[in-house]
């Protein structure tokens, strides 16, 4: 397992997620400075729906970012690729598909 390449990929993905989160924050109608407080009911409904969609997408990205940060922390600690439950090596195939995996397949199945 080439740990430097994995680390670079994780950092690149982290930066990408952070950019996406910032974008969603900038698009949230509830967080804009020019928010119209004298809007109609239809405008309010549209604004609420937009906020809900943005919040859901942003929350998913934040969850992914948390997993990436955990994976990077394991890289820095020298424990990346080791199952956090049983301590065995996680297969390279699994890590190539899911680089943030914390559990080997056996432990994942038993969860």
N, CA and C atoms as an extended XYZ file, in Angstrom:
333
Properties=species:S:1:pos:R:3:atomname:S:1:resname:S:1:resid:I:1 pbc="F F F"
N         0.850       -1.175        0.000 N   UNK     1
C         0.000        0.000        0.000 CA  UNK     1
C         0.894        1.236        0.000 C   UNK     1
N         0.697        2.098       -0.972 N   UNK     2
C         1.507        3.306       -1.091 CA  UNK     2
C         0.839        4.426       -0.279 C   UNK     2
N         1.299        4.595        0.939 N   UNK     3
C         0.658        5.490        1.896 CA  UNK     3
C         0.735        6.957        1.479 C   UNK     3
N         1.826        7.379        0.842 N   UNK     4
C         1.943        8.780        0.414 CA  UNK     4
C         0.898        9.126       -0.635 C   UNK     4
N         0.665        8.212       -1.566 N   UNK     5
C        -0.342        8.436       -2.593 CA  UNK     5
C        -1.729        8.489       -1.962 C   UNK     5
N        -1.991        7.618       -1.028 N   UNK     6
C        -3.275        7.608       -0.321 CA  UNK     6
C        -3.454        8.917        0.435 C   UNK     6
N        -2.412        9.348        1.120 N   UNK     7
C        -2.462       10.603        1.875 CA  UNK     7
C        -2.771       11.774        0.940 C   UNK     7
N        -2.097       11.846       -0.198 N   UNK     8
C        -2.337       12.919       -1.167 CA  UNK     8
C        -3.778       12.901       -1.667 C   UNK     8
N        -4.290       11.706       -1.959 N   UNK     9
C        -5.673       11.587       -2.424 CA  UNK     9
C        -6.662       12.026       -1.350 C   UNK     9
N        -6.407       11.634       -0.111 N   UNK    10
C        -7.284       12.033        0.993 CA  UNK    10
C        -7.256       13.549        1.186 C   UNK    10
N        -6.090       14.146        1.115 N   UNK    11
C        -5.971       15.603        1.273 CA  UNK    11
C        -6.688       16.316        0.130 C   UNK    11
N        -6.519       15.823       -1.073 N   UNK    12
C        -7.182       16.427       -2.238 CA  UNK    12
C        -8.704       16.327       -2.098 C   UNK    12
N        -9.183       15.188       -1.662 N   UNK    13
C       -10.627       15.010       -1.474 CA  UNK    13
C       -11.140       15.893       -0.329 C   UNK    13
N       -10.341       16.038        0.713 N   UNK    14
C       -10.712       16.913        1.828 CA  UNK    14
C       -10.871       18.351        1.341 C   UNK    14
N        -9.922       18.824        0.561 N   UNK    15
C        -9.998       20.181        0.020 CA  UNK    15
C       -11.218       20.353       -0.869 C   UNK    15
N       -11.520       19.338       -1.659 N   UNK    16
C       -12.693       19.373       -2.523 CA  UNK    16
C       -13.980       19.462       -1.692 C   UNK    16
N       -14.078       18.662       -0.653 N   UNK    17
C       -15.258       18.701        0.207 CA  UNK    17
C       -15.398       20.046        0.902 C   UNK    17
N       -14.281       20.597        1.363 N   UNK    18
C       -14.329       21.899        2.024 CA  UNK    18
C       -14.831       22.983        1.071 C   UNK    18
N       -14.412       22.919       -0.193 N   UNK    19
C       -14.894       23.878       -1.196 CA  UNK    19
C       -16.393       23.712       -1.420 C   UNK    19
N       -16.840       22.473       -1.500 N   UNK    20
C       -18.265       22.223       -1.710 CA  UNK    20
C       -19.094       22.722       -0.526 C   UNK    20
N       -18.601       22.505        0.674 N   UNK    21
C       -19.309       22.969        1.870 CA  UNK    21
C       -19.407       24.494        1.866 C   UNK    21
N       -18.319       25.162        1.533 N   UNK    22
C       -18.339       26.634        1.450 CA  UNK    22
C       -19.339       27.104        0.397 C   UNK    22
N       -19.363       26.409       -0.730 N   UNK    23
C       -20.312       26.777       -1.784 CA  UNK    23
C       -21.746       26.680       -1.258 C   UNK    23
N       -22.077       25.557       -0.634 N   UNK    24
C       -23.431       25.379       -0.124 CA  UNK    24
C       -23.764       26.436        0.934 C   UNK    24
N       -22.800       26.780        1.763 N   UNK    25
C       -23.040       27.819        2.757 CA  UNK    25
C       -23.347       29.148        2.085 C   UNK    25
N       -22.643       29.450        1.004 N   UNK    26
C       -22.858       30.720        0.309 CA  UNK    26
C       -24.198       30.739       -0.428 C   UNK    26
N       -24.742       29.574       -0.753 N   UNK    27
C       -26.006       29.489       -1.482 CA  UNK    27
C       -27.224       29.371       -0.568 C   UNK    27
N       -27.016       29.213        0.722 N   UNK    28
C       -28.130       29.044        1.658 CA  UNK    28
C       -28.913       30.347        1.768 C   UNK    28
N       -30.188       30.336        1.388 N   UNK    29
C       -30.966       31.576        1.434 CA  UNK    29
C       -31.133       32.130        2.847 C   UNK    29
N       -30.985       31.306        3.861 N   UNK    30
C       -31.118       31.774        5.238 CA  UNK    30
C       -29.888       32.531        5.703 C   UNK    30
N       -28.777       32.389        4.989 N   UNK    31
C       -27.528       33.001        5.424 CA  UNK    31
C       -27.111       34.200        4.579 C   UNK    31
N       -27.948       34.608        3.637 N   UNK    32
C       -27.595       35.747        2.803 CA  UNK    32
C       -27.889       37.054        3.523 C   UNK    32
N       -27.017       38.032        3.314 N   UNK    33
C       -27.170       39.324        3.970 CA  UNK    33
C       -28.364       40.104        3.434 C   UNK    33
N       -28.705       39.894        2.170 N   UNK    34
C       -29.795       40.648        1.560 CA  UNK    34
C       -31.127       39.903        1.637 C   UNK    34
N       -31.273       39.080        2.635 N   UNK    35
C       -32.491       38.294        2.807 CA  UNK    35
C       -33.682       39.236        2.979 C   UNK    35
N       -34.700       39.004        2.186 N   UNK    36
C       -35.896       39.850        2.184 CA  UNK    36
C       -36.846       39.402        3.286 C   UNK    36
N       -36.990       40.225        4.300 N   UNK    37
C       -37.849       39.885        5.429 CA  UNK    37
C       -39.315       40.257        5.160 C   UNK    37
N       -39.603       40.876        4.022 N   UNK    38
C       -40.976       41.261        3.682 CA  UNK    38
C       -41.482       40.423        2.519 C   UNK    38
N       -41.041       39.202        2.423 N   UNK    39
C       -41.391       38.346        1.297 CA  UNK    39
C       -42.798       37.769        1.458 C   UNK    39
N       -43.285       37.206        0.375 N   UNK    40
C       -44.609       36.583        0.380 CA  UNK    40
C       -44.513       35.167        0.929 C   UNK    40
N       -45.673       34.565        1.174 N   UNK    41
C       -45.705       33.192        1.672 CA  UNK    41
C       -45.050       32.239        0.684 C   UNK    41
N       -45.304       32.435       -0.611 N   UNK    42
C       -44.680       31.590       -1.642 CA  UNK    42
C       -43.160       31.732       -1.618 C   UNK    42
N       -42.678       32.949       -1.444 N   UNK    43
C       -41.232       33.181       -1.355 CA  UNK    43
C       -40.654       32.474       -0.134 C   UNK    43
N       -41.374       32.549        0.972 N   UNK    44
C       -40.914       31.898        2.204 CA  UNK    44
C       -40.841       30.383        2.031 C   UNK    44
N       -41.845       29.815        1.379 N   UNK    45
C       -41.857       28.369        1.147 CA  UNK    45
C       -40.680       27.967        0.267 C   UNK    45
N       -40.466       28.717       -0.805 N   UNK    46
C       -39.339       28.441       -1.701 CA  UNK    46
C       -38.015       28.569       -0.962 C   UNK    46
N       -37.909       29.598       -0.148 N   UNK    47
C       -36.686       29.811        0.628 CA  UNK    47
C       -36.458       28.664        1.614 C   UNK    47
N       -37.523       28.219        2.279 N   UNK    48
C       -37.401       27.100        3.225 CA  UNK    48
C       -36.997       25.810        2.524 C   UNK    48
N       -37.592       25.549        1.365 N   UNK    49
C       -37.237       24.349        0.610 CA  UNK    49
C       -35.784       24.397        0.167 C   UNK    49
N       -35.344       25.562       -0.309 N   UNK    50
C       -33.945       25.716       -0.711 CA  UNK    50
C       -33.007       25.504        0.468 C   UNK    50
N       -33.354       26.075        1.601 N   UNK    51
C       -32.536       25.907        2.807 CA  UNK    51
C       -32.470       24.437        3.213 C   UNK    51
N       -33.617       23.754        3.191 N   UNK    52
C       -33.645       22.336        3.573 CA  UNK    52
C       -32.783       21.483        2.655 C   UNK    52
N       -32.870       21.728        1.343 N   UNK    53
C       -32.044       20.956        0.386 CA  UNK    53
C       -30.563       21.222        0.610 C   UNK    53
N       -30.228       22.485        0.775 N   UNK    54
C       -28.825       22.857        0.983 CA  UNK    54
C       -28.303       22.282        2.284 C   UNK    54
N       -29.108       22.353        3.329 N   UNK    55
C       -28.695       21.820        4.635 CA  UNK    55
C       -28.464       20.317        4.559 C   UNK    55
N       -29.353       19.598        3.891 N   UNK    56
C       -29.192       18.147        3.759 CA  UNK    56
C       -27.916       17.802        2.995 C   UNK    56
N       -27.681       18.488        1.892 N   UNK    57
C       -26.473       18.231        1.103 CA  UNK    57
C       -25.230       18.593        1.898 C   UNK    57
N       -25.269       19.735        2.572 N   UNK    58
C       -24.117       20.182        3.359 CA  UNK    58
C       -23.838       19.206        4.505 C   UNK    58
N       -24.885       18.713        5.156 N   UNK    59
C       -24.694       17.758        6.251 CA  UNK    59
C       -24.033       16.468        5.775 C   UNK    59
N       -24.399       16.014        4.586 N   UNK    60
C       -23.774       14.811        4.017 CA  UNK    60
C       -22.290       15.068        3.737 C   UNK    60
N       -21.990       16.244        3.197 N   UNK    61
C       -20.593       16.590        2.928 CA  UNK    61
C       -19.793       16.703        4.223 C   UNK    61
N       -20.385       17.267        5.254 N   UNK    62
C       -19.704       17.387        6.551 CA  UNK    62
C       -19.428       15.995        7.125 C   UNK    62
N       -20.368       15.072        6.971 N   UNK    63
C       -20.156       13.695        7.437 CA  UNK    63
C       -18.999       13.043        6.676 C   UNK    63
N       -18.967       13.239        5.356 N   UNK    64
C       -17.869       12.705        4.549 CA  UNK    64
C       -16.540       13.319        4.961 C   UNK    64
N       -16.556       14.618        5.236 N   UNK    65
C       -15.340       15.308        5.672 CA  UNK    65
C       -14.847       14.740        6.999 C   UNK    65
N       -15.752       14.434        7.897 N   UNK    66
C       -15.368       13.825        9.170 CA  UNK    66
C       -14.682       12.478        8.964 C   UNK    66
N       -15.216       11.675        8.064 N   UNK    67
C       -14.603       10.375        7.764 CA  UNK    67
C       -13.216       10.559        7.152 C   UNK    67
N       -13.089       11.546        6.267 N   UNK    68
C       -11.784       11.821        5.660 CA  UNK    68
C       -10.780       12.289        6.709 C   UNK    68
N       -11.216       13.161        7.597 N   UNK    69
C       -10.324       13.627        8.661 CA  UNK    69
C        -9.877       12.476        9.554 C   UNK    69
N       -10.795       11.554        9.849 N   UNK    70
C       -10.429       10.374       10.643 CA  UNK    70
C        -9.401        9.519        9.909 C   UNK    70
N        -9.611        9.340        8.597 N   UNK    71
C        -8.657        8.551        7.808 CA  UNK    71
C        -7.289        9.226        7.780 C   UNK    71
N        -7.275       10.544        7.601 N   UNK    72
C        -5.995       11.269        7.607 CA  UNK    72
C        -5.313       11.161        8.963 C   UNK    72
N        -6.061       11.227       10.018 N   UNK    73
C        -5.481       11.085       11.361 CA  UNK    73
C        -4.844        9.702       11.514 C   UNK    73
N        -5.494        8.670       10.978 N   UNK    74
C        -4.913        7.320       11.036 CA  UNK    74
C        -3.642        7.243       10.187 C   UNK    74
N        -3.610        7.968        9.057 N   UNK    75
C        -2.393        8.013        8.237 CA  UNK    75
C        -1.256        8.611        9.062 C   UNK    75
N        -1.524        9.750        9.705 N   UNK    76
C        -0.491       10.449       10.487 CA  UNK    76
C        -0.040        9.622       11.697 C   UNK    76
N        -0.956        8.839       12.263 N   UNK    77
C        -0.612        8.005       13.426 CA  UNK    77
C         0.032        6.680       13.037 C   UNK    77
N        -0.002        6.381       11.742 N   UNK    78
C         0.578        5.120       11.277 CA  UNK    78
C        -0.354        3.934       11.446 C   UNK    78
N        -1.639        4.190       11.636 N   UNK    79
C        -2.602        3.098       11.829 CA  UNK    79
C        -3.588        2.970       10.662 C   UNK    79
N        -3.347        3.712        9.590 N   UNK    80
C        -4.249        3.630        8.441 CA  UNK    80
C        -4.202        2.224        7.857 C   UNK    80
N        -5.377        1.709        7.524 N   UNK    81
C        -5.459        0.383        6.918 CA  UNK    81
C        -5.532       -0.742        7.918 C   UNK    81
N        -5.584       -0.394        9.196 N   UNK    82
C        -5.705       -1.406       10.252 CA  UNK    82
C        -7.112       -1.287       10.832 C   UNK    82
N        -7.809       -2.393       10.917 N   UNK    83
C        -9.180       -2.423       11.425 CA  UNK    83
C        -9.205       -1.900       12.857 C   UNK    83
N       -10.085       -0.940       13.115 N   UNK    84
C       -10.168       -0.353       14.455 CA  UNK    84
C       -10.867       -1.270       15.446 C   UNK    84
N       -11.482       -2.338       14.961 N   UNK    85
C       -12.182       -3.267       15.852 CA  UNK    85
C       -11.326       -4.479       16.215 C   UNK    85
N       -10.750       -5.125       15.194 N   UNK    86
C       -10.018       -6.370       15.474 CA  UNK    86
C        -8.507       -6.239       15.300 C   UNK    86
N        -8.052       -5.144       14.676 N   UNK    87
C        -6.619       -4.918       14.537 CA  UNK    87
C        -5.956       -5.592       13.348 C   UNK    87
N        -6.738       -6.246       12.495 N   UNK    88
C        -6.145       -6.874       11.312 CA  UNK    88
C        -6.028       -5.861       10.182 C   UNK    88
N        -5.235       -6.215        9.184 N   UNK    89
C        -5.041       -5.348        8.016 CA  UNK    89
C        -6.317       -5.338        7.171 C   UNK    89
N        -6.774       -4.157        6.786 N   UNK    90
C        -7.908       -4.021        5.874 CA  UNK    90
C        -7.372       -4.252        4.462 C   UNK    90
N        -8.105       -5.008        3.675 N   UNK    91
C        -7.620       -5.343        2.335 CA  UNK    91
C        -7.460       -4.093        1.474 C   UNK    91
N        -6.453       -4.134        0.611 N   UNK    92
C        -6.214       -3.013       -0.304 CA  UNK    92
C        -7.398       -2.805       -1.244 C   UNK    92
N        -8.066       -3.905       -1.606 N   UNK    93
C        -9.237       -3.788       -2.474 CA  UNK    93
C       -10.313       -2.948       -1.785 C   UNK    93
N       -10.547       -3.216       -0.516 N   UNK    94
C       -11.559       -2.460        0.243 CA  UNK    94
C       -11.148       -0.993        0.358 C   UNK    94
N        -9.898       -0.749        0.662 N   UNK    95
C        -9.426        0.630        0.816 CA  UNK    95
C        -9.430        1.384       -0.506 C   UNK    95
N        -9.229        0.669       -1.620 N   UNK    96
C        -9.266        1.357       -2.915 CA  UNK    96
C       -10.686        1.791       -3.253 C   UNK    96
N       -11.675        1.028       -2.801 N   UNK    97
C       -13.074        1.378       -3.034 CA  UNK    97
C       -13.564        2.378       -1.991 C   UNK    97
N       -13.136        2.184       -0.748 N   UNK    98
C       -13.574        3.028        0.359 CA  UNK    98
C       -12.351        3.431        1.187 C   UNK    98
N       -11.661        4.477        0.770 N   UNK    99
C       -10.413        4.869        1.446 CA  UNK    99
C       -10.596        5.292        2.900 C   UNK    99
N       -11.826        5.563        3.305 N   UNK   100
C       -12.071        5.971        4.690 CA  UNK   100
C       -12.497        4.804        5.577 C   UNK   100
N       -12.447        3.585        5.053 N   UNK   101
C       -12.878        2.416        5.825 CA  UNK   101
C       -12.068        2.274        7.107 C   UNK   101
N       -12.782        2.027        8.187 N   UNK   102
C       -12.137        1.820        9.485 CA  UNK   102
C       -12.171        0.350        9.898 C   UNK   102
N       -13.051       -0.415        9.250 N   UNK   103
C       -13.228       -1.817        9.614 CA  UNK   103
C       -12.899       -2.731        8.444 C   UNK   103
N       -12.367       -3.903        8.763 N   UNK   104
C       -12.175       -4.928        7.739 CA  UNK   104
C       -13.557       -5.470        7.358 C   UNK   104
N       -13.639       -6.226        6.312 N   UNK   105
C       -14.931       -6.735        5.845 CA  UNK   105
C       -15.603       -7.637        6.885 C   UNK   105
N       -14.838       -8.473        7.566 N   UNK   106
C       -15.428       -9.354        8.584 CA  UNK   106
C       -16.080       -8.552        9.698 C   UNK   106
N       -15.393       -7.530       10.185 N   UNK   107
C       -15.959       -6.710       11.252 CA  UNK   107
C       -17.132       -5.863       10.741 C   UNK   107
N       -17.032       -5.410        9.510 N   UNK   108
C       -18.132       -4.630        8.923 CA  UNK   108
C       -19.397       -5.480        8.843 C   UNK   108
N       -19.238       -6.740        8.433 N   UNK   109
C       -20.378       -7.643        8.315 CA  UNK   109
C       -20.985       -7.953        9.676 C   UNK   109
N       -20.165       -8.015       10.710 N   UNK   110
C       -20.661       -8.358       12.039 CA  UNK   110
C       -21.268       -7.160       12.774 C   UNK   110
N       -21.129       -5.992       12.208 N   UNK   111
C       -21.727       -4.795       12.852 CA  UNK   111
C       -23.196       -4.716       12.635 C   UNK   111
